[in-house]
Structures are given as C-alpha cells and as structure tokens.
Amino acid sequence: MAERESALLTVESNAIRHLDSLDRGVRTRFEDFQSKFCWNMHTPGLRLKPLKGHKGLWSARITDDYRAIMCKVGHAHFALIAVLPRGEVYERIEERWDMPVNRVTGALEVVDHSDIRAAISDAKRPVEAPMAPAAVKPETAAKPGLFDPFTTAELIGLGVAEPLMPSIREIRTDQQLIDFIGVAPRLTGEILFALNDGQSLQQVEELVTAPVKIDEPVDTGDLQTAIERPAAMVTSSDRAVAAMLDGGFAAWRVWPHPAQRKIIVRRYNGPARVSGGPGTGKTVVALHRAARLARELDPSEGRILLTTFTKNLAADLDTKLSMLVEGDERKHVDVEHLDRVVHRLAVEGGRKLGKLLGDKELRQWWEELRLERGETEFDAEFLYGEWTEVICAQLLTSRAEYFKARRVKRPRRLDRGKRALVWELVERFNARLAEENAWCWPQLRASVAIAEENRSAGGGHRYRHIVVDEAQDLTPAHWRLLRALAPESTDDLFIAGDTFQRIYGQPVTLGKLGVSIVGRSSRLTLNYRTTREILRTALAIEADAVADDLDGDLDSLAGYRSVMSGEKPAFRPQRDAAAELDEIVRQVQAWTADCSPGSIAVTAPRTGAVADIIAALNAAGVPAGTLSKDRQLGEDLVHVGTMHGLKGLEYRYLIISGIGADGFPFPYIRRLADTDPQRYELELEKARNLLFVATTRARDEVVFTWTGEPSPLLHLAAGE
Ligand SMILES: Nc1ncnc2c1ncn2[C@@H]1O[C@H](COP(=O)(O)OP(=O)(O)OP(=O)(O)O)[C@@H](O)[C@H]1O
C-alpha cells in the first residue's frame, strides 16, 4: 500500500459550475472527497490515476457515479477542473480539454470544448458528441462572423484564449456570443463583448487588457505559477468551496476580478479612492480590503472601521464582512454607518441628546426665529442653508472664522455687516437648541468632528485603518471626522464611491478637508450587476450630467460596460393613477411566476405613493413590504420604497413608477429655478442621480411607468 501523501487541491471555477449543477447528495460527498484527498491522495477508495488519452489529466472517485477530473500542476498539487458522470470521463478526452496559460495575465485557464460547442450551436445539442461540428442553422451559417474584422493575432494579443479561436470564428449572432461567454474563460468573454459593443482594439486594450496584464514574462509551461496568479479563477479553501455550493454561487467572495484584486492588495501611502459606475464592485473591493487589513492588523496599533452612509447598508456590510473574515480578526473591525459613529462618540463624550430635529423642523425653527426677531433681510430657507452648508459644514465656531469663510455655490454676496447679522442669528439659534435640549445632525456632526480633531491633536486616534463605502454622500464634517479618527499613515483611509450616485449633500473637495488622494485613485469600469440594455438607459439618463471626482476635478463614466444581456427597459405611460397601479400589479404578478417576491422591487419618488402600491399589491394577494433605511426586508415580500430607499441595493426586477413630469423632479426643485438658480442646478443634478441610482439597481429587467407627460429627466433614455 502506498504511503500517505498529503496533497493540495485547487478548485477551478469550471469545476464549481459543474458541482453547482449536481444534486445536494453528490455535493456533500464532494466535501468528503476533498478532505480525504488532501489528507492522503493515495487513499485507496479514491482511485487516483492518470487519464489515458490526455497528458496531464488525472481522475479520482467522488462517488460510484462521479469522477473528479484534475490537472496536475505540481508535485502533489492538483487543479480540479471538472466533475463528470463516470461514463463521460473518456468521451473524446483527447479533444475536449485545453488548459492554456494566458500570455497576458499569466494565469491558467480551462477550456471545455464540449461546453463551448454546445453554446454556439443553434440547436442546443446533448453532450454525447461533444466535438462534432456545432449544429448551425443554414440562415445563421450565411451570416458573417461577429469577429471577422479582427485578425487572430489581434484577438490573442488582447488576451483571448488561443485554443478558442476556431470556435470564435463561428460566432455569428449575439445569442451565440452570450451563451459562449457563459462557459468561456473570463477575459476572453470580456474582450469579445467589448469588441462586439463597438469598442476599438485600442479601447479594449486600455479598458479590458491593460488592467489585468502582468509585467513579468510568462512561462506558459509553468502551471504551478500560472494557477497562483491573480487572474486564475481558483480557490484552495474548502470553506470557500463549501460556501459557494451552499449559498449558490457567491463569486465575489472568492474571485475578485484582477482589476479589483489589484486595488484590494495595494499598499497606499495615504488616503486612496476607488471610483466606478454602479455595480462595478466598489463595495466588493471595500469589503475585501477591510478583510485583508483585518488579517494583517497588529492589534496593538488600533482597530479598523468599515463604514458607509446609511444604516441598512452598514448591516449588509456587516453580514458580508463576516463571510470573509471570522474569529479574532473579525473582532477587530467595527462596522457602523457613519452617523452612528457620530452619535456614539457624542454620547461617549458626555452629550445628553434630547429631541432630534429633522430638516422640516429645522426650517420651521429658522422661520420662527426670523419672525421673532423681525428679520426681513433673509428668508428662512437662506438662513437654514447658510447654517448647514457653510457654518456646520466648515465647523465654524466663531464670528471671526465666519467672516473669513468661503461660501462656494451659496446665493447672494454677504459683506461683513450682513455676515455679522447672520452670525448673531446663528448664535441665537444655537442657544435655542441648547435651551430646548434639542439636537440635529448637521450640528452634532460638526461638534463631534471638532472634539475628535482636538483629541487627535494629542495623538489619541481611535482607528488604525478606515474603509468608507458610498463616500459620495458624506458631508464635509464627516470627512473632517474621518481624518481625525485615524493617524496619517499607510492604508489609513480607503474610500469607495461614485459621484454620479450622489443623492444627498453637496460636492466636496477632499484635498481641502485634509484628505489628499492625489495619485492614489483607481477606477472600475466593468459592471457585474446590470445588463447592457439597462446600462444603456442609465447612461442616457446621465448623458448631460457633469460629476466631480471628490477632488476638484471631473469624473466620467467612460468605458463603463457590462457583459450581460437581457430585455430592453420598458417605458409604459398610463392613462391615470388607477391604471398605473393596475399595471404595477400585473407586472409584479407576471414576474413572481419565476422568482421569489424579494427579487422584485417597486419604487416611486414620493413616500405617499409607497403605501398605495403596497395596498394594491396586497389586495391582489401579493405580499409586499416597505423598504426602510433602518432595516433589511426579507425574501418573502416584494420590496416597495422611495427611490432614495433603493440606494446600494439590487433586485432582479424593478418598476420605477410615478415619474411623470408633474412629480419628478420634485415640484419644490422646479420652483427653485427662478428663486435660486444655483441651488436649482444642484438639486436637479441630485434628482438625475436619483433616477440613475434607481435604474441601476435592476439586474435583469426594469419598467418605467407614469401618467401625463414623462419626466424631462427620462427624455433621452426613453428616446433610445
Ligand atoms: N468579482 C466579482 N465576481 C462576481 N460578482 C461580483 C464581482 N464583483 C462584484 N460582483 C457583484 O456585482 C454586484 C455589484 O457589486 P457592488 O455592490 O460591490 O458594486 P458597487 O460598485 O458598490 O455598486 P453600487 O455603486 O451600485 O452600489 C454585486 O452583486 C456583487 O456581488
């Protein structure tokens, strides 16, 4: 009997695809196989042997009926590439498999010609005769190949897997391409999709190839190195495999895209930022970075804060982070939304927090104060804006500071006399807040930021690393607080955000707030969530938009793309409100036939409409619940909420209702056009972003409904 020899089993994504399609029983047996194989690859029942007919492939027994197909990449190191029924193992074995090392990424790829042929044949053929020419209908055969305009050398130069070239030449329709991509190596798929989308060779080289290219020379015979390269879609962790098989295919946990991985592992010499359109994996990068920092943390240096703008998104980050790190490493990370941190620090600092005032009440208080003082120079809206956007935002605590303050994008010029008047009112307002034991977020954020700045001046920082998601919505006071919470050092502050998705607050310039990201910015462009059809509509919504880059320059959505395809968004004007509700119910019922209610969301700009939609759905027997910033809704309800409530979430199917010209942008914004043109522009931008955010929450389908004229913000999109 052979001596015990432990082995390393690395699982390739192709094998996960196979395992995912098998019965639960076989998958459980696979886990057993995995541990036995790694403990001793010569365990008799496993029957490990090289496969006749293919140099480099080995098989081992998982159950009586299933075999693991593995490629030997090094001494006692195997890569599992497939799990096949016993009877299929030898079928055309000499032609079925290729395991090329990609010359661009240096990573091992797995090509299963059997799956590839099935994907590009018109009539989906059974796998029995894998290498026979694809069954192509005469009308398809007459069409030119989608990639005829490109030479083989050009395609391979971009990173297409060489053994796939003959099959690529047979792709003549979009559907064939989509099916092909489902089973081809990732980089090949991305390149072909981008070319088919009309991008030039040079654009594809810049957007798709360059981010994953490695600098060192590639030895295509060295499989061991190739399998360890970042672009290889492999894992050696049995926990990761079990998790993938257990909860469906959570690829983000195991296979960050090489462009994402570069940002995850990079060491930054100060604050750094990742930007990118919706669904490009900014949150995924933030999570992996937080996990990496947690694994490498020296706890004596401090803790890690993973934070975001809203409460429900923090809960989501918390759950997902626990999928990446556990035990002591996990314990070193606080996951909280930023206002909760503000609140916690205020209470810890001894603040007694009485009544919380919202925007509406604050405006009312300002109006009362103005009337009380007989103030006619300024209206309440102006005073409220001056107080939140200048005084609280810049943490101004004295009249002298206010005299010197910059008032960017604020209406009216204020000379010293007028500033003195405003300051007097502000002091009175603050005194009233104190007298009534009331508080509000703009003021609390500012006071906590000031307290932390003072504290950190003495060297007392609370965190070693901070990772921030949804950064576009943070206020200047939030930034000053974050800067004060961690010392300036390597990997101190990592920021993920997309300014095209700013729906709260105002543009900021980080450099002016003590957070310098110059030279440490990266951008992601591949969307993992949304189909190309939905993306096109979303981009049309932002066609006229200009967004800042958080640092005084402009951001762009150039190169933003997706490799998924689906239905075109539907634009459905309705006769009246009742007809609109009927249409919503009809569409939701049609969708629930093939998915859980929780995969569907219905949204509307106004809170009032939410209750009507829920009532209509419930009356038709469809369970539905209200989305809230404070909690996550389950899978058994259709999620209904305002467009703001959709921030950061994603759904298979989505209806965006109530976007007639009367209701969206909100009437109060339209009124600003005459009274305060600068503010009007800002609010219009946020309304546009809101529609963009809502549209990009949909994975498979989106439907727009309205009554009367459509919103002007929808014109370009609906005209597509
Ligand atoms: N490398 C990956 N492999 C598989 N799925 C991924 C990968 N990266 C991201 N995803 C998936 O894409 C979707 C969008 O990712 P994520 O939420 O991180 O994007 P985002 O850029 O933060 O989006 P948004 O700005 O719209 O909130 C998620 O479902 C995520 O799981």
The ligand as an SDF file (V2000), in Angstrom:
LIG
                    3D

 31 33  0  0  0  0  0  0  0  0999 V2000
  -15.5410   39.8820   -8.9710 N   0  0  0  0  0  0  0  0  0  0  0  0
  -16.8430   39.6800   -8.9000 C   0  0  0  0  0  0  0  0  0  0  0  0
  -17.3420   38.4720   -9.2210 N   0  0  0  0  0  0  0  0  0  0  0  0
  -18.6660   38.2440   -9.1680 C   0  0  0  0  0  0  0  0  0  0  0  0
  -19.5760   39.1540   -8.7940 N   0  0  0  0  0  0  0  0  0  0  0  0
  -19.1390   40.3700   -8.4730 C   0  0  0  0  0  0  0  0  0  0  0  0
  -17.7570   40.7050   -8.5060 C   0  0  0  0  0  0  0  0  0  0  0  0
  -17.6360   41.9930   -8.1460 N   0  0  0  0  0  0  0  0  0  0  0  0
  -18.8800   42.4450   -7.8860 C   0  0  0  0  0  0  0  0  0  0  0  0
  -19.7790   41.4690   -8.0780 N   0  0  0  0  0  0  0  0  0  0  0  0
  -21.2390   41.5640   -7.8890 C   0  0  0  0  0  0  0  0  0  0  0  0
  -21.7100   42.7060   -8.5780 O   0  0  0  0  0  0  0  0  0  0  0  0
  -22.7300   43.3430   -7.8400 C   0  0  0  0  0  0  0  0  0  0  0  0
  -22.3420   44.7800   -7.6010 C   0  0  0  0  0  0  0  0  0  0  0  0
  -21.2070   44.8290   -6.7340 O   0  0  0  0  0  0  0  0  0  0  0  0
  -21.0290   46.0140   -5.6850 P   0  0  0  0  0  0  0  0  0  0  0  0
  -22.2700   46.2010   -4.8980 O   0  0  0  0  0  0  0  0  0  0  0  0
  -19.7580   45.7950   -4.9660 O   0  0  0  0  0  0  0  0  0  0  0  0
  -20.8730   47.2230   -6.7010 O   0  0  0  0  0  0  0  0  0  0  0  0
  -20.8040   48.7770   -6.3900 P   0  0  0  0  0  0  0  0  0  0  0  0
  -19.8460   49.3340   -7.3780 O   0  0  0  0  0  0  0  0  0  0  0  0
  -20.5190   49.0150   -4.9540 O   0  0  0  0  0  0  0  0  0  0  0  0
  -22.2860   49.1770   -6.7510 O   0  0  0  0  0  0  0  0  0  0  0  0
  -23.1350   50.4960   -6.4150 P   0  0  0  0  0  0  0  0  0  0  0  0
  -22.2420   51.6670   -6.6310 O   0  0  0  0  0  0  0  0  0  0  0  0
  -24.2300   50.4460   -7.4120 O   0  0  0  0  0  0  0  0  0  0  0  0
  -23.6380   50.3590   -5.0110 O   0  0  0  0  0  0  0  0  0  0  0  0
  -22.9180   42.5390   -6.5650 C   0  0  0  0  0  0  0  0  0  0  0  0
  -23.9580   41.6200   -6.7570 O   0  0  0  0  0  0  0  0  0  0  0  0
  -21.6060   41.8110   -6.4310 C   0  0  0  0  0  0  0  0  0  0  0  0
  -21.7330   40.6040   -5.7100 O   0  0  0  0  0  0  0  0  0  0  0  0
  1  2  1  0
  2  3  1  0
  2  7  2  0
  3  4  2  0
  4  5  1  0
  5  6  2  0
  6  7  1  0
  6 10  1  0
  7  8  1  0
  8  9  2  0
  9 10  1  0
 10 11  1  0
 11 12  1  0
 11 30  1  0
 12 13  1  0
 13 14  1  0
 13 28  1  0
 14 15  1  0
 15 16  1  0
 16 17  2  0
 16 18  1  0
 16 19  1  0
 19 20  1  0
 20 21  2  0
 20 22  1  0
 20 23  1  0
 23 24  1  0
 24 25  2  0
 24 26  1  0
 24 27  1  0
 28 29  1  0
 28 30  1  0
 30 31  1  0
M  END
$$$$
